[in-house]
Amino acid sequence: MEQRPHVLYTTHLIRKGHGYPFWYPEPDSSRPAAYTERGVHPGDVGILNDIGGFDYLFNIFSDADDPVNNGNVPPGFHPLRPSNSEPLRVIPGCYGYNVTSAEVNYTEISAGISADATGTTKEAAAILCLPNSATKHEILNKAAIKAYATANGAAWYNYVNGPQYLGREAPNGSLYVVTGCDKTDSWGTAAVSKPSHSRSVHLSF
C-alpha cells in the first residue's frame, strides 16, 4: 500500500535531525488571530493531526487571557515562568535553501527552485524548499518545560479529552509541547513515491 504523502514526507525528513517536519505548516485559521499571525512557537501545546499539521491548543508561557490563548486553557492553568530560564535563542538564516532526503539533488534556476528526484535508488524521497531560508527559535531550558509538563500532563489530557471541554479523545502520548521551531515566510513541500529515472519535481516561487 502506498503511504500517504505527509507520512512519507515526515518519515524521510525527520531523519535530518531538524525536529518534526510538518507537511502542512500553515497555522490553523480557526485559532485566535494572534496565534495565526505568530504561527507555531516554543511553548505551544498541541496535537499532530492526520493531514501532517499541528493542532494548536494553548501556550504554556502565555497568560490565560493572552490573545494567543484567548481563555482556551485547562482549568486552574498557570503559565510557566521559570526563574532560571535562559532567554529564547533565535538564529536567523540557519538553513540553506533546501532540506532534502539523501536521495534528492536540487538546483536553483532563474524562475524558482528545481528539486530533482531523478535517478534515485530508493523507494521515495522528500523535499522542503526554503527560498528565504528560515529562522530557528529554541528554548534552551528544556528541563523546566519537562518538569512543568510532568506536573500538569494529567490536567491537560482531562481538558483535551473531557466531554465538558474539548472532547478530542486524544490517546496517551499524543500531546506535544514545542521546545523549538523553524520559521519562514515562504516554503514548498513535496513527497515523491517510487521515483522513476525520468521523474522530477519543480517548485516555483
Residue frames as qw, qx, qy, qz and C-alpha x, y, z in Angstrom:
[[0.000, 0.888, 0.460, 0.000, 0.00, 0.00, 0.00],
 [0.400, 0.500, -0.025, 0.768, 1.33, 3.44, -0.92],
 [0.334, -0.409, -0.484, 0.698, 1.98, 5.77, 2.01],
 [0.067, 0.935, 0.349, -0.004, 0.01, 8.97, 2.40],
 [0.473, 0.693, -0.106, 0.533, 2.13, 11.97, 1.31],
 [0.263, -0.825, 0.272, -0.419, 2.51, 13.51, 4.75],
 [0.891, -0.387, 0.238, 0.011, 3.57, 10.17, 6.26],
 [0.842, 0.326, 0.069, 0.425, 6.17, 9.65, 3.53],
 [0.212, 0.817, -0.126, 0.522, 7.41, 13.23, 3.90],
 [0.525, -0.750, 0.276, -0.293, 7.76, 13.02, 7.68],
 [0.965, -0.166, 0.161, 0.125, 9.38, 9.59, 7.61],
 [0.760, 0.399, 0.021, 0.512, 12.15, 10.79, 5.31],
 [0.180, 0.752, -0.137, 0.620, 12.84, 14.30, 6.61],
 [0.651, -0.731, 0.071, -0.190, 12.71, 13.57, 10.34],
 [0.918, -0.085, 0.012, 0.387, 16.00, 11.72, 9.83],
 [0.439, 0.652, -0.069, 0.614, 17.69, 15.04, 9.03],
 [0.533, -0.277, -0.492, 0.631, 17.64, 15.98, 12.70],
 [0.013, 0.239, 0.021, 0.971, 15.73, 19.29, 12.43],
 [0.378, 0.110, 0.530, -0.751, 12.74, 18.26, 14.53],
 [0.453, 0.394, 0.796, -0.082, 9.33, 17.06, 13.39],
 [0.037, -0.091, 0.455, 0.885, 8.69, 18.17, 9.78],
 [0.444, 0.483, 0.522, -0.545, 5.16, 19.40, 9.08],
 [0.346, 0.309, 0.720, 0.516, 3.73, 18.55, 5.68],
 [0.041, -0.776, -0.426, -0.463, 1.18, 21.31, 6.27],
 [0.455, -0.146, -0.406, 0.779, 2.93, 24.02, 8.37],
 [0.119, -0.467, -0.199, -0.853, 0.36, 26.78, 7.83],
 [0.107, 0.029, 0.676, -0.729, -1.25, 27.86, 11.16],
 [0.009, 0.503, 0.863, 0.052, -4.85, 26.77, 11.68],
 [0.035, -0.338, -0.195, -0.920, -7.03, 29.70, 10.59],
 [0.534, -0.599, -0.505, -0.317, -9.72, 28.72, 13.11],
 [0.607, -0.365, -0.422, 0.566, -7.46, 29.59, 16.03],
 [0.140, -0.885, -0.198, 0.398, -7.16, 33.11, 17.56],
 [0.507, 0.845, -0.011, 0.171, -5.86, 35.73, 15.16],
 [0.233, -0.858, 0.455, -0.037, -2.89, 36.44, 17.43],
 [0.732, -0.250, 0.621, 0.126, -1.83, 32.82, 17.02],
 [0.759, 0.509, 0.364, 0.182, -2.29, 32.59, 13.26],
 [0.252, 0.946, -0.165, 0.116, -0.22, 35.76, 12.82],
 [0.337, -0.735, 0.586, -0.050, 2.57, 34.36, 15.01],
 [0.759, 0.296, -0.563, -0.141, 2.44, 30.71, 13.95],
 [0.898, -0.275, -0.308, 0.150, 3.87, 27.77, 15.86],
 [0.033, 0.789, -0.382, 0.480, 6.07, 28.98, 18.72],
 [0.397, 0.117, -0.804, 0.427, 8.03, 27.49, 21.63],
 [0.205, 0.030, 0.611, -0.764, 5.68, 26.70, 24.49],
 [0.644, 0.058, -0.265, -0.715, 2.76, 25.69, 22.26],
 [0.406, -0.033, 0.889, -0.208, 0.86, 22.58, 23.32],
 [0.634, 0.355, -0.184, -0.662, -0.93, 20.69, 20.60],
 [0.794, 0.058, 0.602, -0.059, -1.66, 17.50, 18.70],
 [0.051, -0.293, 0.718, 0.629, -0.20, 16.25, 15.43],
 [0.681, 0.339, 0.258, -0.596, -3.19, 15.99, 13.11],
 [0.742, 0.127, 0.646, 0.128, -3.93, 13.48, 10.35],
 [0.589, 0.789, 0.139, 0.101, -3.07, 15.86, 7.49],
 [0.742, 0.175, -0.100, 0.639, 0.52, 16.45, 8.59],
 [0.028, 0.690, -0.065, 0.720, -0.02, 19.64, 10.58],
 [0.278, -0.054, -0.679, 0.677, -0.19, 20.84, 14.17],
 [0.343, -0.710, -0.498, -0.361, -3.45, 21.41, 16.05],
 [0.172, 0.322, -0.425, 0.828, -2.63, 24.23, 18.47],
 [0.459, -0.600, -0.655, 0.014, -4.35, 24.17, 21.87],
 [0.305, -0.951, -0.047, -0.032, -2.61, 26.70, 24.15],
 [0.524, 0.570, -0.395, 0.494, 0.79, 28.16, 25.03],
 [0.720, -0.465, -0.434, 0.279, 2.36, 27.43, 28.41],
 [0.448, -0.071, -0.158, 0.877, 4.35, 30.68, 28.58],
 [0.124, -0.339, -0.228, -0.904, 1.34, 32.96, 27.96],
 [0.287, 0.068, 0.590, -0.752, -1.37, 34.01, 30.41],
 [0.311, 0.405, 0.858, -0.053, -4.82, 32.50, 30.03],
 [0.287, 0.837, 0.362, -0.293, -6.21, 35.82, 28.79],
 [0.192, -0.480, 0.496, 0.697, -3.31, 36.49, 26.42],
 [0.610, 0.485, -0.134, -0.612, -4.62, 36.82, 22.84],
 [0.368, 0.354, -0.828, -0.232, -2.78, 33.64, 21.75],
 [0.029, -0.102, -0.959, 0.264, -4.71, 31.65, 24.38],
 [0.376, -0.238, -0.290, -0.847, -7.89, 33.71, 24.45],
 [0.619, -0.268, 0.385, -0.630, -9.09, 31.90, 27.56],
 [0.925, 0.139, -0.253, -0.245, -8.83, 28.46, 25.94],
 [0.201, 0.494, -0.776, 0.337, -6.69, 26.79, 28.62],
 [0.551, -0.243, -0.794, 0.078, -7.16, 23.92, 31.10],
 [0.505, -0.798, -0.194, -0.265, -8.93, 24.71, 34.39],
 [0.690, -0.682, 0.087, 0.229, -6.53, 26.03, 37.00],
 [0.752, 0.442, 0.035, 0.488, -3.98, 26.96, 34.34],
 [0.296, -0.896, 0.145, 0.297, -0.95, 28.98, 35.44],
 [0.660, 0.707, -0.234, 0.092, 1.75, 29.83, 32.87],
 [0.871, -0.169, -0.068, 0.457, 5.30, 28.62, 33.23],
 [0.121, 0.941, -0.182, 0.257, 7.69, 31.34, 34.36],
 [0.888, -0.184, -0.186, 0.378, 10.91, 29.57, 35.33],
 [0.252, -0.948, 0.095, 0.173, 13.15, 31.93, 37.28],
 [0.478, -0.535, 0.554, 0.423, 16.32, 30.34, 35.92],
 [0.732, 0.510, 0.438, 0.113, 15.22, 30.09, 32.31],
 [0.347, -0.254, 0.381, 0.819, 17.61, 31.27, 29.66],
 [0.405, 0.535, 0.023, -0.741, 16.08, 33.55, 27.02],
 [0.821, 0.457, 0.333, -0.081, 14.68, 32.26, 23.77],
 [0.398, -0.390, 0.546, 0.625, 17.52, 31.61, 21.33],
 [0.610, 0.723, 0.220, -0.236, 16.87, 32.99, 17.85],
 [0.458, -0.333, 0.585, 0.581, 19.18, 32.10, 14.95],
 [0.566, 0.684, 0.052, -0.458, 18.31, 33.75, 11.61],
 [0.561, 0.654, -0.454, -0.226, 19.33, 32.19, 8.32],
 [0.529, -0.460, 0.705, -0.109, 20.15, 28.86, 9.93],
 [0.771, 0.202, 0.602, 0.061, 19.38, 26.77, 6.83],
 [0.165, -0.135, 0.609, 0.764, 20.28, 26.67, 3.19],
 [0.453, 0.150, -0.196, -0.857, 17.56, 26.95, 0.62],
 [0.796, 0.004, -0.454, -0.400, 16.61, 23.28, 0.69],
 [0.427, -0.342, 0.786, -0.288, 16.29, 20.39, 3.09],
 [0.773, 0.245, -0.395, -0.431, 16.02, 17.10, 1.25],
 [0.918, -0.239, 0.314, -0.032, 16.26, 13.41, 1.92],
 [0.451, -0.519, 0.590, 0.424, 19.53, 11.84, 0.84],
 [0.588, 0.264, 0.703, 0.301, 18.13, 10.63, -2.47],
 [0.314, 0.881, 0.355, 0.020, 17.35, 14.08, -3.89],
 [0.468, -0.047, 0.150, 0.870, 19.50, 16.53, -5.84],
 [0.131, 0.884, 0.413, -0.177, 18.45, 20.14, -6.37],
 [0.445, 0.120, 0.204, 0.863, 19.45, 23.15, -8.41],
 [0.086, 0.684, 0.288, -0.665, 18.50, 26.82, -8.40],
 [0.373, 0.396, 0.570, 0.616, 17.08, 28.25, -11.60],
 [0.051, 0.135, 0.034, 0.989, 16.03, 31.75, -12.55],
 [0.480, -0.367, -0.357, -0.712, 12.29, 31.11, -12.21],
 [0.777, -0.495, 0.057, -0.385, 12.44, 29.23, -8.93],
 [0.303, -0.510, 0.798, -0.105, 13.95, 26.18, -7.31],
 [0.805, 0.196, -0.449, -0.335, 14.10, 22.83, -9.03],
 [0.539, -0.416, 0.697, -0.225, 14.24, 19.72, -6.83],
 [0.623, 0.384, -0.585, -0.348, 15.30, 16.81, -9.00],
 [0.730, -0.279, 0.560, -0.276, 14.39, 13.31, -7.86],
 [0.827, 0.454, -0.269, -0.193, 15.69, 11.56, -10.98],
 [0.614, 0.438, -0.627, 0.196, 17.97, 8.60, -10.87],
 [0.446, -0.529, 0.536, -0.484, 17.30, 7.71, -7.24],
 [0.415, 0.137, -0.899, -0.022, 17.80, 4.22, -5.97],
 [0.131, 0.093, 0.765, -0.624, 15.41, 4.48, -3.03],
 [0.072, 0.510, 0.851, 0.105, 11.68, 3.90, -2.95],
 [0.046, -0.905, -0.405, -0.119, 10.77, 7.50, -2.12],
 [0.438, 0.131, -0.138, 0.878, 12.09, 10.99, -1.48],
 [0.179, -0.855, -0.454, 0.173, 11.08, 14.14, 0.42],
 [0.404, 0.339, 0.090, 0.845, 11.80, 17.79, -0.33],
 [0.187, -0.859, -0.364, 0.307, 11.46, 21.02, 1.64],
 [0.456, 0.457, 0.141, 0.750, 12.33, 24.20, -0.26],
 [0.316, -0.789, -0.299, 0.434, 13.09, 27.39, 1.69],
 [0.503, 0.652, 0.174, 0.540, 13.71, 30.21, -0.81],
 [0.085, -0.846, 0.151, -0.505, 14.15, 32.72, 2.04],
 [0.345, 0.227, -0.782, 0.467, 15.91, 30.30, 4.40],
 [0.610, -0.607, -0.466, -0.205, 14.48, 30.05, 7.95],
 [0.067, -0.609, 0.468, -0.637, 14.98, 31.35, 11.48],
 [0.592, -0.187, -0.767, 0.164, 15.35, 28.94, 14.40],
 [0.402, -0.593, 0.201, -0.668, 13.53, 29.70, 17.67],
 [0.733, -0.060, -0.665, 0.130, 14.53, 27.49, 20.58],
 [0.568, -0.744, 0.146, -0.321, 14.05, 27.36, 24.35],
 [0.400, 0.502, -0.720, 0.264, 17.30, 26.28, 25.99],
 [0.274, -0.249, 0.736, -0.568, 15.90, 25.37, 29.41],
 [0.613, -0.052, -0.635, -0.467, 14.13, 22.19, 28.35],
 [0.312, -0.092, -0.858, 0.397, 14.35, 20.73, 31.87],
 [0.215, 0.164, 0.400, -0.875, 11.90, 23.36, 33.16],
 [0.596, 0.125, -0.334, -0.720, 9.44, 22.50, 30.37],
 [0.537, 0.015, -0.841, -0.064, 9.75, 18.78, 31.09],
 [0.127, -0.135, -0.762, 0.621, 9.09, 19.27, 34.81],
 [0.368, 0.186, 0.150, -0.899, 6.11, 21.55, 34.09],
 [0.620, 0.108, -0.544, -0.555, 4.61, 19.09, 31.59],
 [0.410, -0.033, -0.892, 0.185, 5.06, 16.20, 34.01],
 [0.030, 0.182, 0.624, -0.759, 3.27, 18.11, 36.76],
 [0.423, 0.347, 0.149, -0.824, 0.39, 19.24, 34.54],
 [0.157, 0.134, -0.842, -0.499, 0.05, 16.45, 31.99],
 [0.019, 0.365, 0.921, -0.132, -2.95, 14.76, 33.63],
 [0.173, 0.644, 0.361, -0.652, -4.86, 18.07, 33.75],
 [0.181, 0.434, -0.475, -0.744, -4.04, 18.72, 30.09],
 [0.123, -0.057, -0.936, -0.326, -5.42, 15.35, 28.98],
 [0.070, 0.519, 0.764, -0.378, -8.54, 15.87, 31.08],
 [0.193, 0.627, 0.044, -0.753, -9.06, 19.22, 29.35],
 [0.188, 0.338, -0.675, -0.629, -8.38, 17.84, 25.86],
 [0.216, -0.083, -0.945, -0.231, -10.48, 14.69, 26.25],
 [0.128, 0.324, 0.728, -0.591, -13.21, 15.60, 28.72],
 [0.142, 0.561, 0.722, 0.378, -16.66, 15.83, 27.06],
 [0.141, -0.896, -0.352, 0.233, -17.31, 19.03, 29.01],
 [0.237, -0.702, 0.291, 0.605, -14.18, 20.58, 27.45],
 [0.231, 0.538, -0.548, -0.597, -12.66, 19.68, 24.04],
 [0.853, 0.142, 0.413, -0.287, -13.68, 16.02, 23.77],
 [0.388, 0.682, -0.532, -0.318, -10.85, 15.19, 21.38],
 [0.984, -0.075, 0.150, -0.069, -10.29, 11.57, 22.52],
 [0.369, 0.753, -0.532, 0.113, -6.53, 12.05, 22.23],
 [0.935, -0.161, -0.293, 0.120, -4.66, 8.88, 23.26],
 [0.600, -0.738, 0.171, 0.257, -1.89, 8.93, 25.83],
 [0.612, -0.242, 0.425, 0.621, 1.33, 10.26, 24.31],
 [0.421, 0.600, 0.513, 0.447, -0.35, 12.36, 21.64],
 [0.081, -0.990, -0.106, 0.034, 0.11, 15.80, 23.24],
 [0.714, 0.205, -0.045, 0.668, 3.29, 17.66, 22.36],
 [0.220, -0.910, -0.062, 0.346, 4.99, 20.74, 23.82],
 [0.633, 0.685, -0.024, 0.360, 7.01, 22.73, 21.28],
 [0.619, -0.627, 0.043, 0.472, 10.53, 23.48, 22.57],
 [0.200, -0.478, 0.412, 0.749, 11.85, 24.84, 19.28],
 [0.620, 0.615, 0.487, -0.031, 10.72, 25.59, 15.74],
 [0.366, -0.114, 0.421, 0.822, 11.94, 26.95, 12.42],
 [0.301, 0.760, 0.412, -0.402, 10.05, 29.89, 10.89],
 [0.277, -0.060, 0.508, 0.814, 9.97, 31.22, 7.35],
 [0.394, 0.494, 0.209, -0.746, 7.65, 33.25, 5.15],
 [0.678, 0.481, -0.326, -0.451, 7.90, 31.07, 2.04],
 [0.398, -0.309, 0.864, -0.007, 8.20, 27.34, 1.59],
 [0.748, 0.246, -0.367, -0.495, 7.33, 24.40, -0.61],
 [0.532, -0.292, 0.778, -0.160, 6.99, 20.71, 0.26],
 [0.727, 0.333, -0.429, -0.420, 6.98, 17.65, -1.94],
 [0.619, -0.274, 0.728, -0.109, 6.98, 13.90, -1.49],
 [0.558, 0.443, -0.560, -0.424, 7.91, 11.52, -4.29],
 [0.790, -0.165, 0.547, -0.222, 6.85, 7.91, -4.09],
 [0.789, 0.109, 0.553, 0.245, 8.74, 5.29, -6.10],
 [0.207, 0.810, -0.206, -0.509, 10.51, 7.78, -8.39],
 [0.875, 0.373, 0.243, 0.191, 11.40, 6.69, -11.90],
 [0.607, -0.144, 0.221, 0.750, 14.54, 7.66, -13.81],
 [0.197, 0.432, 0.397, 0.786, 12.59, 10.35, -15.65],
 [0.305, -0.818, -0.479, -0.093, 10.62, 11.92, -12.79],
 [0.343, 0.121, -0.275, 0.890, 11.46, 15.35, -11.36],
 [0.198, -0.789, -0.551, 0.188, 9.74, 17.82, -9.07],
 [0.298, 0.331, 0.063, 0.893, 9.71, 21.56, -9.68],
 [0.237, -0.769, -0.509, 0.306, 8.65, 24.16, -7.11],
 [0.314, 0.483, 0.145, 0.805, 8.49, 27.79, -8.24],
 [0.289, -0.659, -0.451, 0.528, 8.37, 30.87, -6.02]]
